[in-house]
Amino acid sequence: MTIPPFETIFAVPMTCESCIKDISGSLHQLSGIKKVTANLEDQLVSIEGTAAPSAIVAAIQATGRDAILRGSGKSDSAAVCILESHASHVENKVRGLVRMVQVASDLTIVDLTLKGVSPGTYYATVRERGDISEGPESTGGVWEAVKAKKEGTPCRGVFGTVQVDKGGLGTIFLDRPILIWELIGRSIVVSKKQDGKFDNNDADTLVGVVARSAGVWANDKTVCSCSGKTVWEERQEQIGRGML
């Protein structure tokens, strides 16, 4: 299925027109980029196309600048899931991130990145429940697995596999016939096994709850009203925790 273009907005530190030129040039090297618009005053870059948000971040970072996703798709069409290890011996718990954007009435793109896990093949699945109090063991079975088996159809709760290289990095960008509202409140498990009994003390078994994410122009916050910190101060704290 052809993925229709969608818009993403990123906060990017820029000081002059040369910054915009560097960022635009790097982004246009990606496949699927249709349009890049930068606002120097607001420090925002808008991208239209079909490139994965993770690829866009990497392209911006290649210019020596950081990028924070501020919104994807239309209102109520985006979600995010921060994947964490429940292993007690892991210091930086955050080891993965899933961004999801509904780009059509029956189509959602999934952009999944893993970092800092051991090499190998990982399975990504949506689970029945959003209870991660006991790690993956409390999330229930694979979402719609029973229905798929009964009807003999592909299971929508199975996102697929991610290949992680020797450097501990793995990414996939795919589309699924799922609506965003069906995912909100559920959990995602990424592990070297697709189902069965998981080991909560396995550093490479990750779990997170799917939460609603801001649509394009729905999040213009530059300073947190709770902490008084700027988005960049928050970003540095998140990076210290292992955030991608």
N, C-alpha and C positions, 0 to 999 in steps of 0.2 A: 504494500500500500504506500502511495506517495504521501509524505508528510507535508502538510501545508505550512507556509512560513508563519512564524510567531515572533513576538517582540520580547526582548529582555532588556532590563535597565540595570546598569552597574554604576556604583560610585567609584570614581577613579581620581586620584590626586593629579591635577594638571595645573600648570602655571602659565602656559603660553600656547600659541598656535602650533609651535613645533611639537609640543606634547600630543596635540590632537593628530597631527600628521603621522607621528610615530605609531600611535595606537591604531589609527585607521589603516595604515599600511600593513601592520602586523595582522590585523583582523581580516583584511581582504585576501590574505594568503590562505585562509581557511576555506574549505569547500562548503557551499551553502550560504555564504554571507551575501545578502541582497543590498543592505543599506546600513551605513554607520553614521550616526548623528551625535555630535558632542556638544555639551553646554559647559563652557569654561567657567561661567559664573556659579552655576549650581554643582559643578564637579561631577556631572553625570554623563554617561555614554549610553546611547540607545542603539541596539542592534536588531535588525530585522533579518530573518532567514531561517535556516533549518539546522544550523550548527549546534552541537551540544553545549550547554552552559559551561561545563567543565573545560571544554576545548577553548571557549572564549576567554575564560579566566587565565588559562595557560598562555594564550596568545598575548594578553595584556601584560601578564607577569614577565613575558619574554622581553618586554621593553624596559624592564626595571621598575615597574610600578605594580602596586597591588590592586585588587578589584573586589568589591563587595556586591553581591547580587541584591538589588533593591526591589525587584519585581519581575514576574514572568507571566506572559499570557494575559488573558482578560480577568476581570474580577471574579473571584471564587473558582478559578480554574487551575490553581497551582498548589502544590503540597511539597513538604520536605520531611525527610527522616534522617536523624543523626544516629549513626550506628556506633554502639559502644560495646566494649567487652565487659563482662561481669566477673572476669577472673580477678581474684583478690591480689595477685602479685603484679598486675599490670598498673603502671603509674599513670600513663596517658590513656584514659579509657576510650576516647574518641578515635575510631580507626576507619570510619567510612561515612559517606554522605550520599543520600539519594535525593535527587531533585526530580519532580514530576510536574508536567504541564499538559493539561488537556487542550489539544489543538484542533479538535473537531468534535462533533456530537457523539461519536463513538470511538474516539481515539486519544490515547494519552501517551506521551513520550516519557521514557524513563532514562535518566542519566545517573549512573551509579559509579562511584569512585571508592576504591579501597586503598589505604596507605598504612604501611607499617606492620603488615601481617606477613606470615610465612608464605613462600611460593607454593603454587598449586592451583587446583581447580576448586572454585567456590560456587555453591548453589544459593541463589537468591529467591526467597519465597515470601509471599504475603500470608499472614496468619489470621486465624479466625478472630482472635481477641487482641486487644491493645494492652493487656496486663503483662508488664515486664518485671514485676516485683521479684520474681524468681528467675529472671533471665529468660531464655527461650523456652524453658520448661512450662512456663505459665501462659504462653501465648496461644495454646491450642494447636489444632492441626492446620494443614495447608488450606487456605481459603478456597472453597468450592471444589475441593478434591473429590468429595463424595459425589457431588452433582456431576462432575466431569466423567467420573468412572461409570456412573449409571447411564449417562447419555452417550458415552463413547466419544466425547469431544475434548479438545485441548483444555487443560486446567488454566483458568485465568490467574490463579494464585501463584503459578510458577513463572517467575520472570526469566529464568535461564541461568547460565553459568558465566562466571567471571574468571579469566585467567590472570593470575598474579605472577609477576616476574620475579627475578632474583633480588631486585631492589625493593620488593614489598609493595609494588604499585600495580593496580589493576583497574580497568575501566570498561564499562559497556554502555552503549547508547542504543536503545531499542524502542519499539512502540508496541502497545497492547490495546485490545478492544475493551478498555476500562474507563469508567467515569471517575473523576476526582472525588466526588462525594462518596463513592463506594469504598474509597481507601481511608478517608479521614477517621482516625480513632483506632484503626487496626495497627498491627505491628508488622515489621519486616525482619526476617532472620536471614543472615548470610553466614554460611558455614561450609565446611568441607563435606558435609552430608546434607542431603535434602530434607530428610525427615527421620523420625525415630527419637530415641532418647538422646538428648544433647548433654554435653559436659559443660556445666556452668563455669568450671575453672579452666576451660580451654581458652587461651588468649585469642585464638583465631575464630571463635564463634561470637558473632556480633548480633546485636538486636537493638531495635529502636521503634518508637511509636510514630506513626504518620500524622503530621500536623498540617493545618492549613498554612499556606504561605501567601505573601502579598502578591497581588497582581501588579501589572505595570502601572506606575504612578500612584499606587495605593499606599506606598510607604515612603514618605519624604523626610523621615526623621534623620536629623544629623546629630542630635544630642539626646541621650536617654533621659527621660523625665524622672526616672527612679534613681539612677546613679549619678547623673550629671556628666557622664563620660561621653566623649564623641564616639561616632561609629568606628573610628580608627583605633581609639584606645580599647574599645570592646573587642575589636578584631585582633589586636595583639594578645589580649588575654585568651581569646579563643584558640589562637595559634599555639599558645603555650600549653593548652589542654589537648592539642593534637588535632584541632579542627582543620579541615582542608580548605 
